[in-house]
Amino acid sequence: KMQNFTFDLIFGCQTSMTGLFKTELADGVLGMSDKGNSFWKQMYEQGVIKKRLFSMCFNLQPTVDRENTFAGAISLGGVNEILWKTPVVYASRINPASGFYQVNIRAVYLWEGS
């Protein structure tokens, strides 16, 4: 039931846009750090999700536009194995003081084409 997922949320509002916020496909920012006011941590602290865990699954599309583009999914409080095509990669907090997660990129592959 949806009422099981309601919670009080502390959030901020952006009142102006510049740079990439005007031109990129994404239309918002969702804070996923491990700091106290992050979206998922507020859910955990209020008992909406049972585990201090979230997973993100990215999806590459051949074309993208603002309507009807599936770019991926996020699971809060766990993982959704239905979305997996490859093994899960875990990221640990490298710097607990910042609250941010870090991944080390080992390789970048580029190819020609559209």
PAGURO-460328 format. One record per atom (N, C-alpha, C): residue in one letter; chain; atom name; x, y, z. Coordinates in pm, 1 decimal. Each point is the difference from the previous one (the first is absolute). Layout:
! residues N
+------+-----+------+----------+----------+----------+
! type ! mol ! atom !       px !       py !       pz !
+------+-----+------+----------+----------+----------+
!    A !   A !   CA !        X !        Y !        Z !
...
+------+-----+------+----------+----------+----------+
This chain:
! residues 114
+------+-----+------+----------+----------+----------+
! type ! mol ! atom !       px !       py !       pz !
+------+-----+------+----------+----------+----------+
!    K !   A !    N !     83.4 !   -118.6 !      0.0 !
!    K !   A !   CA !    -83.4 !    118.6 !      0.0 !
!    K !   A !    C !     87.6 !    124.7 !      0.0 !
!    M !   A !    N !    -43.3 !    101.5 !    -71.0 !
!    M !   A !   CA !     79.6 !    121.2 !    -12.5 !
!    M !   A !    C !     20.7 !     71.5 !    132.8 !
!    Q !   A !    N !    -95.3 !     -8.1 !     92.9 !
!    Q !   A !   CA !     17.5 !     70.6 !    127.1 !
!    Q !   A !    C !    118.0 !    -55.9 !     78.8 !
!    N !   A !    N !     45.1 !   -121.6 !    -31.9 !
!    N !   A !   CA !    118.0 !    -56.1 !     65.9 !
!    N !   A !    C !    128.3 !     71.5 !    -41.6 !
!    F !   A !    N !     -5.2 !     75.9 !   -109.0 !
!    F !   A !   CA !    119.4 !     65.7 !    -51.1 !
!    F !   A !    C !     -3.8 !    151.4 !     15.5 !
!    T !   A !    N !    -91.3 !     52.0 !     77.5 !
!    T !   A !   CA !     -3.6 !    143.6 !     22.5 !
!    T !   A !    C !     93.9 !     36.9 !    113.3 !
!    F !   A !    N !     59.9 !    117.1 !     -8.7 !
!    F !   A !   CA !     90.0 !     47.4 !    105.1 !
!    F !   A !    C !     18.0 !    150.1 !    -14.3 !
!    D !   A !    N !     39.1 !     64.2 !    110.3 !
!    D !   A !   CA !     30.7 !    143.0 !     -2.1 !
!    D !   A !    C !    135.6 !     18.6 !    -66.3 !
!    L !   A !    N !      8.2 !     88.8 !    -96.3 !
!    L !   A !   CA !    122.1 !     20.4 !    -77.2 !
!    L !   A !    C !     47.4 !    143.8 !     13.0 !
!    I !   A !    N !    124.6 !     17.4 !     38.4 !
!    I !   A !   CA !     64.4 !    131.3 !     -0.3 !
!    I !   A !    C !     67.2 !     14.2 !   -135.9 !
!    F !   A !    N !    -30.0 !    107.1 !    -73.1 !
!    F !   A !   CA !     59.5 !     18.4 !   -132.4 !
!    F !   A !    C !     16.4 !    147.7 !    -29.3 !
!    G !   A !    N !     79.8 !     29.6 !    -98.9 !
!    G !   A !   CA !     22.3 !    137.0 !    -43.4 !
!    G !   A !    C !    -54.5 !     19.2 !   -140.3 !
!    C !   A !    N !    -23.6 !    122.3 !    -37.1 !
!    C !   A !   CA !    -52.6 !     32.8 !   -132.8 !
!    C !   A !    C !     99.8 !     87.3 !    -74.8 !
!    Q !   A !    N !     14.5 !    -28.0 !   -126.2 !
!    Q !   A !   CA !     83.9 !     81.7 !    -86.6 !
!    Q !   A !    C !    -87.6 !    108.7 !    -60.2 !
!    T !   A !    N !     45.4 !    123.9 !      4.0 !
!    T !   A !   CA !    -83.0 !    109.7 !    -48.1 !
!    T !   A !    C !     47.9 !     59.1 !   -132.1 !
!    S !   A !    N !    117.3 !    -45.0 !    -49.4 !
!    S !   A !   CA !     46.7 !     46.1 !   -130.7 !
!    S !   A !    C !     85.9 !   -109.7 !    -62.3 !
!    M !   A !    N !     14.8 !      6.6 !   -134.0 !
!    M !   A !   CA !     78.6 !   -100.7 !    -71.0 !
!    M !   A !    C !    103.7 !     67.2 !    -88.5 !
!    T !   A !    N !    118.6 !    -60.8 !     -3.8 !
!    T !   A !   CA !    105.0 !     45.0 !    -90.5 !
!    T !   A !    C !     73.0 !   -122.4 !    -53.4 !
!    G !   A !    N !     80.9 !     18.9 !   -102.0 !
!    G !   A !   CA !     86.6 !   -106.3 !    -49.6 !
!    G !   A !    C !    -73.5 !   -126.8 !    -39.4 !
!    L !   A !    N !     51.8 !   -115.1 !     45.5 !
!    L !   A !   CA !    -52.9 !   -129.5 !    -39.8 !
!    L !   A !    C !   -143.7 !    -23.3 !     40.7 !
!    F !   A !    N !    -45.5 !     59.7 !    107.6 !
!    F !   A !   CA !   -138.5 !    -21.3 !     40.9 !
!    F !   A !    C !    -99.0 !     44.7 !   -107.3 !
!    K !   A !    N !     42.0 !     88.8 !    -89.3 !
!    K !   A !   CA !    -88.4 !     44.6 !   -107.2 !
!    K !   A !    C !      3.5 !    -93.8 !   -119.7 !
!    T !   A !    N !    111.3 !    -71.5 !    -22.0 !
!    T !   A !   CA !     16.2 !    -74.5 !   -124.3 !
!    T !   A !    C !      5.7 !   -151.9 !     16.2 !
!    E !   A !    N !     30.5 !    -51.1 !    117.3 !
!    E !   A !   CA !     15.6 !   -145.0 !     14.7 !
!    E !   A !    C !   -135.3 !    -69.2 !      5.9 !
!    L !   A !    N !      0.7 !   -130.8 !    -28.4 !
!    L !   A !   CA !   -123.0 !    -77.4 !     -0.4 !
!    L !   A !    C !    -57.9 !    -14.8 !    140.8 !
!    A !   A !    N !     87.5 !    -17.1 !    100.7 !
!    A !   A !   CA !    -48.1 !    -13.8 !    137.7 !
!    A !   A !    C !    -74.7 !    126.6 !     40.6 !
!    D !   A !    N !   -104.1 !    -16.3 !     79.0 !
!    D !   A !   CA !    -78.7 !    116.9 !     38.7 !
!    D !   A !    C !     -2.8 !     20.5 !    150.4 !
!    G !   A !    N !    100.2 !    -52.4 !     69.5 !
!    G !   A !   CA !      3.8 !     19.7 !    144.0 !
!    G !   A !    C !    122.6 !    -63.6 !     62.3 !
!    V !   A !    N !     17.9 !     23.7 !    127.0 !
!    V !   A !   CA !    111.1 !    -55.3 !     75.6 !
!    V !   A !    C !    -58.1 !    -66.2 !    123.6 !
!    L !   A !    N !     41.7 !   -121.5 !     27.4 !
!    L !   A !   CA !    -44.6 !    -71.2 !    118.4 !
!    L !   A !    C !    124.6 !    -33.7 !     80.7 !
!    G !   A !    N !     15.7 !     61.5 !    116.7 !
!    G !   A !   CA !    118.3 !    -22.0 !     82.0 !
!    G !   A !    C !      7.2 !   -142.6 !     53.2 !
!    M !   A !    N !    107.3 !    -71.0 !    -31.3 !
!    M !   A !   CA !     14.3 !   -138.6 !     41.4 !
!    M !   A !    C !    120.5 !    -19.6 !     91.8 !
!    S !   A !    N !     52.2 !    106.2 !     59.0 !
!    S !   A !   CA !    111.8 !    -15.0 !     92.4 !
!    S !   A !    C !    -48.3 !    -68.1 !    127.9 !
!    D !   A !    N !     91.5 !    -23.4 !     91.0 !
!    D !   A !   CA !    -35.0 !    -64.0 !    127.2 !
!    D !   A !    C !    -18.1 !    103.8 !    110.3 !
!    K !   A !    N !    -22.2 !    123.4 !    -37.8 !
!    K !   A !   CA !    -23.0 !    105.5 !     98.0 !
!    K !   A !    C !   -143.5 !     -4.2 !     50.6 !
!    G !   A !    N !    -25.1 !     64.7 !    112.0 !
!    G !   A !   CA !   -128.3 !     -8.7 !     68.7 !
!    G !   A !    C !   -122.4 !     36.6 !    -79.3 !
!    N !   A !    N !      7.8 !     99.3 !    -88.2 !
!    N !   A !   CA !   -119.5 !     43.6 !    -71.5 !
!    N !   A !    C !    -14.1 !    -59.6 !   -138.7 !
!    S !   A !    N !     83.7 !    -96.8 !    -36.0 !
!    S !   A !   CA !    -17.0 !    -60.6 !   -131.4 !
!    S !   A !    C !   -134.4 !    -71.8 !     -5.3 !
!    F !   A !    N !    -55.9 !     -6.7 !   -117.7 !
!    F !   A !   CA !   -133.7 !    -56.1 !    -21.9 !
!    F !   A !    C !    -13.0 !   -140.2 !     59.2 !
!    W !   A !    N !     88.5 !    -91.1 !    -39.1 !
!    W !   A !   CA !    -11.6 !   -139.8 !     43.1 !
!    W !   A !    C !     28.8 !    -16.3 !    149.0 !
!    K !   A !    N !     90.8 !     82.6 !     54.0 !
!    K !   A !   CA !     31.8 !    -13.0 !    142.9 !
!    K !   A !    C !   -116.7 !     47.9 !     85.6 !
!    Q !   A !    N !    -73.3 !    100.8 !    -44.7 !
!    Q !   A !   CA !   -119.9 !     42.1 !     72.1 !
!    Q !   A !    C !   -103.4 !   -112.8 !      0.6 !
!    M !   A !    N !    -11.2 !    -70.9 !   -111.6 !
!    M !   A !   CA !    -92.5 !   -113.9 !     -5.5 !
!    M !   A !    C !     40.7 !   -108.4 !    100.0 !
!    Y !   A !    N !    129.8 !    -29.7 !      6.0 !
!    Y !   A !   CA !     49.9 !   -103.3 !     91.3 !
!    Y !   A !    C !    -23.3 !     40.5 !    146.5 !
!    E !   A !    N !     36.7 !    122.4 !     33.1 !
!    E !   A !   CA !    -11.1 !     45.4 !    138.3 !
!    E !   A !    C !   -144.7 !      5.4 !     48.1 !
!    Q !   A !    N !    -96.3 !     13.6 !    -91.6 !
!    Q !   A !   CA !   -140.9 !      0.9 !     37.5 !
!    Q !   A !    C !    -65.1 !   -138.0 !    -14.9 !
!    G !   A !    N !     81.4 !   -102.8 !    -29.7 !
!    G !   A !   CA !    -50.3 !   -136.3 !     -6.6 !
!    G !   A !    C !    -77.0 !    -36.0 !   -125.8 !
!    V !   A !    N !      9.9 !     82.1 !   -103.7 !
!    V !   A !   CA !    -70.6 !    -28.6 !   -124.9 !
!    V !   A !    C !     70.6 !   -111.6 !    -77.0 !
!    I !   A !    N !    132.9 !      1.3 !      0.6 !
!    I !   A !   CA !     77.1 !   -110.0 !    -57.0 !
!    I !   A !    C !     76.4 !    -67.3 !    112.5 !
!    K !   A !    N !     19.1 !   -130.1 !    -10.1 !
!    K !   A !   CA !     56.6 !    -78.8 !    110.8 !
!    K !   A !    C !    151.4 !     -4.6 !      0.3 !
!    K !   A !    N !     63.9 !     20.2 !   -114.9 !
!    K !   A !   CA !    146.3 !     -9.0 !     -8.3 !
!    K !   A !    C !     58.2 !    131.5 !    -47.7 !
!    R !   A !    N !    119.3 !     32.1 !     48.8 !
!    R !   A !   CA !     72.9 !    118.7 !    -46.5 !
!    R !   A !    C !     67.2 !    -36.0 !   -131.6 !
!    L !   A !    N !    -80.8 !    -10.7 !   -103.4 !
!    L !   A !   CA !     49.0 !    -52.6 !   -126.8 !
!    L !   A !    C !    -82.6 !     58.4 !   -113.8 !
!    F !   A !    N !     66.8 !     37.3 !   -107.2 !
!    F !   A !   CA !    -70.3 !     34.0 !   -123.3 !
!    F !   A !    C !     82.7 !    -51.9 !   -116.1 !
!    S !   A !    N !    -64.4 !    -25.7 !   -108.9 !
!    S !   A !   CA !     71.5 !    -45.4 !   -119.0 !
!    S !   A !    C !    -49.7 !     77.3 !   -120.2 !
!    M !   A !    N !     91.1 !     23.3 !    -92.9 !
!    M !   A !   CA !    -32.5 !     71.5 !   -122.3 !
!    M !   A !    C !     36.9 !    -88.8 !   -118.1 !
!    C !   A !    N !    -89.4 !     -9.9 !    -94.6 !
!    C !   A !   CA !     20.1 !    -79.6 !   -120.3 !
!    C !   A !    C !    -11.7 !     94.7 !   -118.5 !
!    F !   A !    N !    108.0 !     15.5 !    -75.3 !
!    F !   A !   CA !     -0.3 !     90.2 !   -114.8 !
!    F !   A !    C !    -29.5 !    -77.1 !   -127.2 !
!    N !   A !    N !    -63.2 !     66.1 !    -94.3 !
!    N !   A !   CA !    -40.4 !    -63.9 !   -123.8 !
!    N !   A !    C !     38.2 !     90.6 !   -115.8 !
!    L !   A !    N !     73.4 !    -53.0 !    -96.2 !
!    L !   A !   CA !     41.1 !     77.2 !   -116.9 !
!    L !   A !    C !   -103.9 !    -16.2 !   -110.3 !
!    Q !   A !    N !    -53.6 !    110.1 !    -46.7 !
!    Q !   A !   CA !    -99.7 !     -0.7 !   -106.4 !
!    Q !   A !    C !     63.0 !     46.9 !   -130.9 !
!    P !   A !    N !    -43.8 !    -53.8 !   -114.2 !
!    P !   A !   CA !     56.4 !     43.8 !   -128.5 !
!    P !   A !    C !    -33.6 !    145.0 !    -32.3 !
!    T !   A !    N !   -116.5 !     48.0 !     44.1 !
!    T !   A !   CA !    -37.3 !    140.8 !    -16.4 !
!    T !   A !    C !    -66.6 !     45.8 !    128.8 !
!    V !   A !    N !     10.1 !    127.9 !     27.5 !
!    V !   A !   CA !    -62.0 !     53.3 !    121.2 !
!    V !   A !    C !    -72.2 !    129.8 !    -32.1 !
!    D !   A !    N !   -106.9 !     23.4 !     71.5 !
!    D !   A !   CA !    -69.0 !    127.5 !     -4.9 !
!    D !   A !    C !    -67.7 !     20.2 !    134.9 !
!    R !   A !    N !    -61.3 !    111.0 !     19.8 !
!    R !   A !   CA !    -60.3 !     30.8 !    130.8 !
!    R !   A !    C !   -121.8 !    -84.6 !     30.6 !
!    E !   A !    N !    -60.5 !    -61.4 !    -97.3 !
!    E !   A !   CA !   -119.7 !    -81.2 !     20.1 !
!    E !   A !    C !     30.9 !   -147.4 !    -25.5 !
!    N !   A !    N !    -44.8 !    -86.2 !     88.5 !
!    N !   A !   CA !      3.7 !   -144.5 !    -20.8 !
!    N !   A !    C !    139.5 !    -59.3 !    -15.5 !
!    T !   A !    N !     99.8 !     52.2 !     68.6 !
!    T !   A !   CA !    133.1 !    -58.6 !     -2.7 !
!    T !   A !    C !     26.2 !    -67.3 !    133.2 !
!    F !   A !    N !     24.9 !   -130.1 !     -2.5 !
!    F !   A !   CA !     32.9 !    -73.9 !    121.4 !
!    F !   A !    C !    151.2 !      2.7 !     17.0 !
!    A !   A !    N !     49.1 !     78.7 !     94.3 !
!    A !   A !   CA !    142.9 !     14.5 !     21.9 !
!    A !   A !    C !     50.2 !    -89.1 !    112.0 !
!    G !   A !    N !    -88.5 !    -62.6 !     73.9 !
!    G !   A !   CA !     40.8 !    -86.4 !    108.9 !
!    G !   A !    C !   -102.7 !     -0.6 !    110.6 !
!    A !   A !    N !     40.2 !    -59.5 !    110.9 !
!    A !   A !   CA !    -90.8 !    -11.4 !    113.9 !
!    A !   A !    C !     78.8 !      9.8 !    129.0 !
!    I !   A !    N !    -67.8 !     37.1 !    105.9 !
!    I !   A !   CA !     61.0 !      5.1 !    131.6 !
!    I !   A !    C !    -87.2 !    -81.5 !     95.0 !
!    S !   A !    N !     64.8 !    -78.5 !     83.8 !
!    S !   A !   CA !    -70.7 !    -78.6 !    102.2 !
!    S !   A !    C !     45.0 !     51.4 !    136.0 !
!    L !   A !    N !    -93.8 !     29.3 !     86.5 !
!    L !   A !   CA !     30.6 !     53.1 !    132.2 !
!    L !   A !    C !    -24.3 !   -106.5 !    105.2 !
!    G !   A !    N !     99.6 !    -23.9 !     86.1 !
!    G !   A !   CA !    -12.8 !    -99.2 !    105.8 !
!    G !   A !    C !     34.7 !   -141.1 !    -43.7 !
!    G !   A !    N !     50.5 !    -15.8 !   -121.3 !
!    G !   A !   CA !     34.5 !   -132.8 !    -49.6 !
!    G !   A !    C !     40.3 !      4.2 !   -145.4 !
!    V !   A !    N !     -8.8 !   -114.3 !    -65.5 !
!    V !   A !   CA !     34.1 !    -12.1 !   -141.5 !
!    V !   A !    C !   -114.2 !    -69.8 !    -71.8 !
!    N !   A !    N !     -5.3 !     16.1 !   -131.0 !
!    N !   A !   CA !    -99.9 !    -66.5 !    -82.2 !
!    N !   A !    C !     73.1 !    -84.0 !   -104.0 !
!    E !   A !    N !     11.5 !   -129.5 !     24.6 !
!    E !   A !   CA !     77.7 !    -88.9 !    -86.9 !
!    E !   A !    C !    -57.5 !    -11.7 !   -140.2 !
!    I !   A !    N !   -124.7 !     34.5 !    -19.2 !
!    I !   A !   CA !    -60.8 !     -4.6 !   -133.4 !
!    I !   A !    C !     73.3 !     93.5 !    -96.2 !
!    L !   A !    N !     57.5 !    106.9 !     52.9 !
!    L !   A !   CA !     67.4 !     99.8 !    -82.9 !
!    L !   A !    C !    143.1 !    -38.8 !    -38.2 !
!    W !   A !    N !     54.8 !   -103.6 !     59.4 !
!    W !   A !   CA !    140.6 !    -35.0 !    -19.8 !
!    W !   A !    C !     23.5 !    -68.8 !   -133.2 !
!    K !   A !    N !    101.5 !     47.3 !    -70.8 !
!    K !   A !   CA !     51.3 !    -70.5 !   -116.9 !
!    K !   A !    C !    144.9 !    -39.9 !     22.5 !
!    T !   A !    N !     63.7 !     64.3 !     96.6 !
!    T !   A !   CA !    139.3 !    -28.7 !     36.1 !
!    T !   A !    C !      7.6 !     -5.3 !    151.8 !
!    P !   A !    N !    110.0 !    -51.1 !     54.5 !
!    P !   A !   CA !     12.6 !     -4.4 !    146.2 !
!    P !   A !    C !     -6.4 !    139.8 !     62.1 !
!    V !   A !    N !    -48.3 !      6.5 !    122.0 !
!    V !   A !   CA !     -9.8 !    125.8 !     72.9 !
!    V !   A !    C !    139.1 !     47.5 !     40.4 !
!    V !   A !    N !     22.8 !    130.3 !     -6.2 !
!    V !   A !   CA !    124.9 !     61.6 !     44.4 !
!    V !   A !    C !    -33.4 !     86.6 !    120.3 !
!    Y !   A !    N !     69.9 !    -19.9 !    109.7 !
!    Y !   A !   CA !    -25.1 !     75.7 !    122.5 !
!    Y !   A !    C !     99.1 !    114.6 !     13.2 !
!    A !   A !    N !    -46.8 !    113.0 !     49.2 !
!    A !   A !   CA !     85.9 !    115.7 !     25.6 !
!    A !   A !    C !     -5.8 !     30.9 !    148.9 !
!    S !   A !    N !    115.0 !      7.0 !     62.6 !
!    S !   A !   CA !      8.1 !     36.4 !    141.5 !
!    S !   A !    C !     32.2 !    147.1 !     12.7 !
!    R !   A !    N !    -36.3 !     57.2 !    113.3 !
!    R !   A !   CA !     40.7 !    138.5 !     25.2 !
!    R !   A !    C !    150.1 !      0.9 !     24.1 !
!    I !   A !    N !     70.6 !     75.5 !    -79.3 !
!    I !   A !   CA !    144.4 !     11.6 !     17.6 !
!    I !   A !    C !     31.1 !    105.0 !    106.4 !
!    N !   A !    N !    -76.4 !    107.7 !      2.6 !
!    N !   A !   CA !     23.1 !    108.9 !     93.9 !
!    N !   A !    C !   -126.3 !     19.9 !     84.3 !
!    P !   A !    N !     -7.2 !    -63.2 !    118.2 !
!    P !   A !   CA !   -120.5 !     13.9 !     83.0 !
!    P !   A !    C !    -34.5 !    144.3 !     36.0 !
!    A !   A !    N !     99.1 !     88.7 !      4.3 !
!    A !   A !   CA !    -27.4 !    138.8 !     36.0 !
!    A !   A !    C !    -85.7 !     69.8 !   -106.2 !
!    S !   A !    N !     19.4 !    -35.9 !   -127.0 !
!    S !   A !   CA !    -76.9 !     65.8 !   -106.2 !
!    S !   A !    C !   -136.5 !    -63.0 !    -19.1 !
!    G !   A !    N !    -13.8 !   -129.5 !     31.3 !
!    G !   A !   CA !   -127.0 !    -68.4 !    -20.8 !
!    G !   A !    C !    -22.5 !    -46.0 !   -141.5 !
!    F !   A !    N !     94.8 !     27.3 !    -90.9 !
!    F !   A !   CA !    -16.8 !    -37.5 !   -140.0 !
!    F !   A !    C !     61.9 !   -135.5 !    -29.0 !
!    Y !   A !    N !    -56.2 !    -67.7 !    -99.0 !
!    Y !   A !   CA !     51.2 !   -129.1 !    -45.9 !
!    Y !   A !    C !     95.7 !     24.0 !   -114.9 !
!    Q !   A !    N !     92.1 !    -90.8 !    -18.2 !
!    Q !   A !   CA !    100.4 !     17.6 !   -103.6 !
!    Q !   A !    C !     21.3 !   -131.3 !    -71.6 !
!    V !   A !    N !      8.7 !      6.5 !   -130.7 !
!    V !   A !   CA !     38.8 !   -116.0 !    -78.9 !
!    V !   A !    C !    125.0 !     37.4 !    -76.7 !
!    N !   A !    N !     87.9 !    -95.4 !    -18.2 !
!    N !   A !   CA !    122.0 !     21.4 !    -76.7 !
!    N !   A !    C !    -21.3 !    -53.7 !   -140.9 !
!    I !   A !    N !     15.5 !     85.6 !    -98.8 !
!    I !   A !   CA !    -17.4 !    -39.8 !   -139.6 !
!    I !   A !    C !    130.3 !    -60.9 !    -47.9 !
!    R !   A !    N !     -6.5 !   -124.4 !    -45.0 !
!    R !   A !   CA !    119.9 !    -70.1 !    -46.6 !
!    R !   A !    C !     20.0 !     14.2 !   -149.3 !
!    A !   A !    N !   -106.2 !     24.0 !    -74.8 !
!    A !   A !   CA !     11.6 !     12.4 !   -144.9 !
!    A !   A !    C !   -119.4 !     76.2 !    -54.4 !
!    V !   A !    N !     22.2 !     68.1 !   -111.4 !
!    V !   A !   CA !   -105.6 !     68.2 !    -72.4 !
!    V !   A !    C !     10.3 !    -43.2 !   -144.2 !
!    Y !   A !    N !   -109.6 !    -42.7 !    -57.9 !
!    Y !   A !   CA !     -1.5 !    -46.0 !   -138.7 !
!    Y !   A !    C !    -82.4 !     95.6 !    -83.1 !
!    L !   A !    N !     54.7 !     45.5 !   -111.8 !
!    L !   A !   CA !    -68.5 !     91.0 !    -91.1 !
!    L !   A !    C !    -10.6 !    -67.4 !   -135.8 !
!    W !   A !    N !   -110.3 !     26.9 !    -71.5 !
!    W !   A !   CA !    -14.4 !    -54.3 !   -132.9 !
!    W !   A !    C !    -63.3 !    103.4 !    -89.7 !
!    E !   A !    N !     23.6 !    -13.2 !   -128.3 !
!    E !   A !   CA !    -56.8 !     93.5 !    -96.5 !
!    E !   A !    C !   -145.7 !    -35.1 !    -24.2 !
!    G !   A !    N !    -76.7 !     98.6 !    -35.4 !
!    G !   A !   CA !   -139.9 !    -23.7 !    -32.8 !
!    G !   A !    C !    -89.3 !     98.6 !     71.0 !
!    S !   A !    N !   -127.4 !    -12.3 !    -25.9 !
!    S !   A !   CA !    -94.6 !     92.5 !     61.2 !
!    S !   A !    C !    -58.2 !    -57.0 !    124.1 !
+------+-----+------+----------+----------+----------+
